[in-house]
């Protein structure tokens, strides 16, 4: 009987199913599986394994930070790889603290459910999962909790991003840059060389630097965030390793690859969060030296050096150079944000509008998340009550 092998395999997998988690500080979640034993059922010529009166769910991630949990829930539920399964966000009070769980309900047939979960794990969308059998009433409760979160984080915007205080923006932006670095495709797929994701401390410092530089140069914060995400998802990695340019003569710090006809071919790699090439950095440094901006108003760690040294530039200084470049492009294009963003990648003579479209998509997403999160005024969505929770 051809269904015997899959049934044996599924029962073995259920016994051995492990779990992993994405976290800020993880907490254990007890789902109290008090349901009946799985049984084999037949649908025509096909065998299925089901839970009479119950459902199988998988705990995919645990958090103790609500907003960060929502970022991850919202990301996973919009992935094509998760289509066909319910992605749920739940919470509970435990030990004086509230904990949050992203839970997957991949369907009632465990044969196809485990295959779907394994596919998500292999693609890196979840690091693992803990399979639980719960009563149907518990599953309905998870759905109700999820609707509360969706309602809370989709309330009408009360204050635009530009009117939020620095403290409000900082709390949300630092979670956003941390989330983006940890869901980067290179990290998710384990591609080599895999960039190091941000730590909590690095995310907070970078978020503060981005806010300071955006305010200093009067930049649209959401677009500046979009540029950082498009360039390197806020991670410090050298890029354009094979890129080189011909110049009339070598300058201090240049790495000469070839000489021909009185010209030199030099490396033009990109560095840091903002992926600024060496030649573009030279241009940005000249802007800095002749600028009328009062750079003494910036914190010391954000002030560029008087003499450019590619090997000693800090992440903070590179953020200032990126802001200065963006400001220069905005001024050059008369405040046309789209063309300025395209020129950040393709140059003033050939703005890359495909790049601009990507930045705009991230910028819109960042603005929407920041404004809707700020709408809660720091209140946990899990403790809010709504007459008609959203069914999204």
N, C-alpha and C positions, 0 to 999 in steps of 0.2 A: 504494500500500500504506500503510494508515493507521499502521503501526508505524514507518515510516521517520522521521517527524518526531520522535517521542519518543526514538528511538535517537540521532539527531543531537544533540538537545538534551542527552541524558544524557552523551554523550561530551564535549560542550563544557563541561558543568558540571563533569565530573571534572577536566578540564584546568585549569579556573579556580577550583576550590574553594579558598576562603581559610580562614583560621582566626583565632580570637580567643581570649582567655582571661580567666578570673577568677583573681586571684593575690594572694598576699602578696609573694613575690618569685618571678617566673616562671623556669622552666628549660625548655630545649629537650629534647624526647624523641624519640629516633631509633627508629622502629619497624622499620627495615630491611625495606622491602617487597620481598621476593624471591619474587614469585608470577607466574603467567602473566597474559597480557593478557585483559581482559574479553571475553566472547563473548555473542552473542545466542542465546537459546533460545526455543522456543515451547511454550506449555502450552495446547493447544487452539487457540483463536483469539487468545490473548494472547501478546505478546512480552515477554521478560524479559531483563535483562542480568545475568550472573552471573560469578563469578570461579572458574574451574576449579581445584579444589584449594586455594582460598584464601577469604578473607572481607574484606569492606570494613568498616573501623572508622573512627570519627571521634574525634579528640582534641578534647575540648570545653573542658578546663580543666587547667592545670598549677600545681602548688604546691610549696613546699619545707617546708610545715608540715603534719604528718600529721593532727592533730586538725581543723584547719580544712579540710583536704581531705576528711576523713570527713564533716564537717557538710554540705559541699556535695554530696558523693556521696549521702548519705542523703536530703537534700532533693530532689534531682533524681529519684531512683529512686521516690519516692513521689508524684510529680506525675502527674496524669491525662494531661497532654500527652505524657508519655514512655511511656505504656502501649504494649505491643507491641514495645518494643525493650529490649535488655539494657543496663543501666547498670553499668559496671565500674570498679573502683578498683585501680590498679596502682602499683608503685613500682620503682625501680631505684637502685643506687648509681652515682654519676657524679661524678668530680672530687673525691672525698672527701666528698661530700654526698649525701643521699638525696633523690630527687625523686619526686613523686606526680602521677599523671595520672588524671583522670576520662575514661573512654573509653566511647563509645556504639557498640553493634553493632545497627544498625537493621533488620537482616535481610539475606537473601542476594540479593534482587532489588534492584538498584541504582536502578531506576526508582522504586519505592516508597520506598526507603531515603532517597534525596536529598529527596524530597518531605517525609518525616517530619522530617528534619534541618532543612530550611528552615522548617517549621512551628514547631519549637522555637525557632529563631533569631528568627523574626518575633514570637513571643510573649514574647521576652526571657528565656527560660529559659537560653539559652546565647548569648553575644555573637557566636559564630562557631564554626567547626570546621575542622580539618585532616583531610581524607579520606586514609586510608592503605589499601593492600592488603597483607594479611599472610597467611602460611600458616595453615592450620587449627590446627597445633600451637601457634602463637603465641596464637591466640584461646583455646585450652584453658588455656594458661598464665595468661592474664588472668583467666579464670574461677576458676582455682585461687587466685590471689592475692586476688581479691575475697572468696572464701569465708574466707580467713584473716582479713581485716579484719572481716568480719561476725562471725566467731567471737570475735575479740578484744574487739570492742566490744559483745558480748552475753554476756560472762561473768557469772556470778552476782555480785551486788553484795556486796562485803565490808564496806564502811563506808558508813553513811548520810551524806547531805549534811551534816548537823549535826555530824558527827564529823571532817570533813576540816579540815585546817589552813587558815589564811588563804592561805598561799602556793599550796596546791593549788587552792583555790576561785578565786583570782585568775587563775591561768593559764588555767583553763577558761572562766570567766565572760567574760573580756575577748574571747576568741575567739567566744563565743556572741553577745555584743552586736554585735560587728563583723559576724558572719555575718547576723544578723537585719536590720541596717540595709541591708546590700547586697542582700538578697533581698526587700526591701519591695516590694509590688506597684506603688507609684508609681514606684519606681526601675526595676523590671523593665519596666514598660510605657512608661516615658519620659513620664509624665503631667506636665503643667505646672500649677502650679509644682512642679518636681521637687525634693524635699528633698535637701540635701547629705548624702551618706553619711559615716559616721564614718571618720576616719583611724585608723591603728594607735595613735597616741599618744592620741587622744581616747577610743578604746575602752578603753585601759588605765586612763586616769584615771577614766572613768565607772564602770568595773567596780570600781575601788578605792573610789570614793565609795559605790556601792551596797552593797558589803560592809560598809563602816564604819557607814553609817546603819542597815542591817539589824541589825547586831550591837548598836549603841547603843540602839535602840528595841525589841530583842528581837522582831524581825519574822521570819516565815518567809521565808527568802531566795528560795525557788523561786516563791512567790506574788508577792513584790515584783518579781522579774524578769518574771513574767507580766503585772503591771500596766504596767510600762515598755514591754513589747512591744505590748500591746493599745493603749496610748495613742498611741505614735508610733514604735514600733520603735527607740527610743533616740535618735531624731534630734531636733534642736532646731528645731522649726517652730511658728509661731503658728497656732492653730486656732480654730474657732468664730468666724470673722470676722464673721458676721452676727448673732451672739448678743447680745442686750441684755436688761436687766432693769429693772423699775420700782422706785424707791426713794423713801423719804420726802424725803430730801435728798441733795444731792451731797456727796461727801467729797473730800479732797485727792487728786489723781491721777485722778479720774473724768473721762471724756469724755462730756459731756451731749449726747444726741441730740434730746431733746424735753422740754418741760415742759407739765404739764397737771394741773389740779386740785390744786395744791400738791405734786405729785409730779414726779419726774424719771426719764427713761429714759436709762440709761447703757450704754455698751458693756461687754460682759462676755466679752471674748475669752480664749482659753486660751493659755498659753505654755509653751515648753520641752519637755523630754523627757516630763514627767509630765502635760502638758496640764491644768494647774491654772488655773481661771478666776480673773479678778481678784477677784470677790466671795469665792470660796473661799480665795484667798490672804489676804484680809483676815481671814477666820475663823481660818486657820492662824496668822497673825501674832499674833492675840489669844491663841491657845493658847500660843504661844511665850512671850509676855510674862508670862503667869501660870503657866507650867509650873514644876514642881519638878525637872525634869531638869537635870543639870549640863552645860550646853552648852559649858562651858569644856574639857570632856574631848574635845570634837570638834576636829579640825584647824581652823585659823582659816578656811580657805576654805569650810568647811561651815557656819559659824556665821551664822545670819540676822542682819540689821542690827537695831538698836534701833528705827529709824524705817523704815517700809516705803516703798520707792521702786520702783515696777514697772519703771521703765526701767533700773535699775542692778542688778537681781537677777542673780546668776550661776547657771550650771548646777548648781554644787555646793550653793548655798543652796536652790535649787528641789528638789533631791534630799532635803535635810533637811526642808523643808516637806512633801513627799510622804510621807516616813517618819513625821513627826509626825501627819499626817492619818490615815494608815493605823493608827497606834497608837491614836489617839483613837477611831476606829471600832471597832477590836478591843475596846477597853475598854467602849465603849458597848453593844456587842452580846454582852458576856460571853464573849469569846474565840471567837465564832462566825465563823470565817474567811469562809465563803461569804456571809453577810449583810454583813459588813464590806466585802468586795470589791464586792459589788453596790452598796452605799451610796457607795463611792468614786466611782462613775459616776452613779448615780441620786439620791443624797442619802439621808440616814438615814430619811426618811419614805417613800421609794419605791425601795428597792434594785433595781437592774437585774440580774436573775438571768441574762439572756441574756449580758450583759457578763461576769458571774461565770463562766459556762460557758466563755467564750473564754479568760479568764485562767487558769482551772483547766487547760485543755488545754495552754496554753503552759507553765504551771508544771510539769505532769507531764512534758512533753517535756524541759524544762530539767533537772529533777531526774534523769531517766533518763540524759541525756547526761553530766551532770557526774559522777554516781556511777559510771557504766561507764567513763568516761575515766580517772577516778581509780583504778579497779581495776588499770590497767596500771602504776601507779607510775612513770610517765615512760618506760617501755620502749617502743620503737617496735613497733607491732603487726606491721609488715612483717618484723621479725626473729624473730618468734615462730613456733613450730611446734606443730601440733595433730595428733593422730592422726585425728580425724574432723572436718574443717572443717564449719561450718554451711552448709547449703544453703537459703538464704533468698532 
